[in-house]
Amino acid sequence: MKNVIDSFVSLGHWPSAGSFGFNTDILATNPINLSVVLGVLIYFGKGVLNDLLDNRKQRILNTIRNSEELRKGAIEQLERARARLRKVEMEADEYRMNGYSEIEREKQNLINATSNSLEQLENYKNETLQFEQQRAINQVRQRVFQQALQGALGTLNSCLNSELHFRTIRANIGILGAMQEITD
């Protein structure tokens, strides 16, 4: 076991011309290790991520449906208001002959109030959609980060023991000392 650990920690490398061996150069193998870890995370995290996104999608769709129902209710109110407006317009024509202008002001107030209500409902729907989308994205990011962190900690805890950790530190100190001697 000691020889296997020493072969991974040592600074030298085996000649690769025509033979097979392990590359112990940490800087050369790090991108390969990272790509393997990322591949495993993507493979196993894809299902969880898809479930989270599907759940969030359903919530957003429900919010959209609720907003559409509110919109339909507002449209119904608008239709009732338009019917009332037509009625008021007929009465206004009658009163206009008599010189009354109060009906005209009431008509404008009714139109403005209904228009404002529709604008507020539309703005509320858009804000709700944006808020839910941002919240979904933040939750997915947080969960992916937590899962990646837990996986990395689990891998580190299962692979490192104190003896291997101290040997790695000593080897790296030796590398730094050798590099310092070369630069001097």
Residue, then its C-alpha position, 0 to 999 in steps of 0.5 A: m500500500k505504501n508503494v502505491i501511495d508513494s507512486f501517486v505522490s512522487l514527483g517523477h514520472w515513468p517513461s511513456a515511450g512504448s510502455f504503459g504507466f500512470n501519469t503522476d503529473i498533477l497539473a497534466t491530469n487535473p483537467i481530465n479529473l475535472s472533466v470526469v467529475l463534471g461528467v458524473l455530476i451531469y449524468f447523475g444530477k440531470g434527473v434531479l435537475n429535470d424534476l426540479l425544473d418540471n416542478r417549477k414549470q408546473r408552478i409557473l404554468n399554474t400561475i399563468r393559468n391563474s393570471e389568465e383567469l384574472r384576465k378573463g374576469a377583467i375582460e368580462q368586467l370590461e364587457r359589462a363596462r362597455a355595455r354600461l357605457r353604451k347605455v350611458e352614451m344613449e342616456a348622454d345623447e338624451y341629456r346632451m340635448n338638454g345640456y347635461s354634461e355630467i354623464e360625459r364625465e362619468k363615462q370617461n371616469l368609467i373608461n379610465a377606471t376599467s383601463n387602469s384595472l386592466e393595466q394593473l392586472e396585466n402588470y401583476k401577471n407579468e411581475t408574478l411570472q418574472f418573480e416565479q421564474q427568478r425564484a425557480i432559477n435561484q432554487v435550481r442553482q442552490r440545489v445544484f451547488q449543494q449537491a455538487l458540494q456534497g459530492a465533492l466533500g464525500t469524494l474528498n472524505s472517502c479518498l484522503n486519510s491523514e497519512l496521505h494528506f501529510r505526504t502530499i503536503r510534504a511532496n508539494i513543499g519539496i516541489l516548491g523548494a526545488m522550484q525556489e532553488i531553480t529560480d535562485 
